[in-house]
Amino acid sequence: MAKHQHTPKYRIGDLVKCFYDSQVYFTGMSAGGGFCDRYYHGIIVGFHPDEDFPFYMFYGPFYEVLCFDGYRHYFSEWEIILLGRAS
């Protein structure tokens, strides 16, 4: 089976604001029941277009974002808002 070719919308180094789509539906509450910030801010450090990546069939390719909270989070394209383009 041929792999799907995906052209990334964002670039490595872009400054972005991200959210997990499940938090939008559940009003900012984390899975543990505690309140969590709806948005994560950070820099895109990776792009994972691989169809073998978990949940690809539901979300498509993932972007790896090094967020200002010090953790790397993974977001799909529609969960990302561009704040600044890498030069």
N, C-alpha and C positions, 0 to 999 in steps of 0.2 A: 504494500500500500504506500502510495506517495505521500510524503510529508507536505503539509500546508505551508506555503511561504507567507510570512507575515512581515510587513514593513513597519518598524516601530514608529509610533507617533511622537515619542519623547526620546531625548538623547541622554547618554551618560553625562552626568554633571549638571543636568537641569535642576533648578530649585522648584520644589513642588509642595502642594498641600494635598493630603490624601485622607480618605475615610474608608472604613470598612462598610460595605453596603448593608450588612446585618445590623450595624449600629444605627443606621438611619431608620430602619423598621422598628427597632426596639428602644428608641428615644435615648440613646447615649448610655445605656446600661451595659456593663460588661457581662460576660457569661457567668461570672461569680456573683453577680448581683450588685456589685459596687459601681459607683459612678465613674465613668472614664471620659476623657476629653474626646469629642467627636472627631477632631481633625489631628493629623500628624503632619509635621513639617519636616522636610529633609531634602537630601540630594540623591538623585538616581545614581546608583553604583552598579547596577546590573540589569540585564534583560534576558528573560528565559522564554524563548519561543518554542521550546521543545514540547511536542505533543505528549511525551512521556512524563512531563511534570504533573504532580498531583492536581486534580481538578481542572485540567486543561479543557476538557470537553464542556465544562460548565462556564468557565471564566475566560478561556483563551490564554494567551501568553501573559506572563507575570513580569512585573518590574520589581527589582530589589531596591529598596530605599533605605539609606542610612538616615534615620530620623534624629531629631535634636534630643530625644529622650535617651540616646545612646544605643538603641537597638536597631537591628535590620528588620524591616517589615516587608511583606510582599503584597503588592496591590495589582489588580487588573487595570486595564486602560481606563475604564469608565469611573474608577475610584480615584483618579488623579486629576488635579487641577494645576496647570502650569502657572508658576509665579515668575520665573525668570529662565531664559534660555541660555544654555552653556555656549560659550563662544568657541 
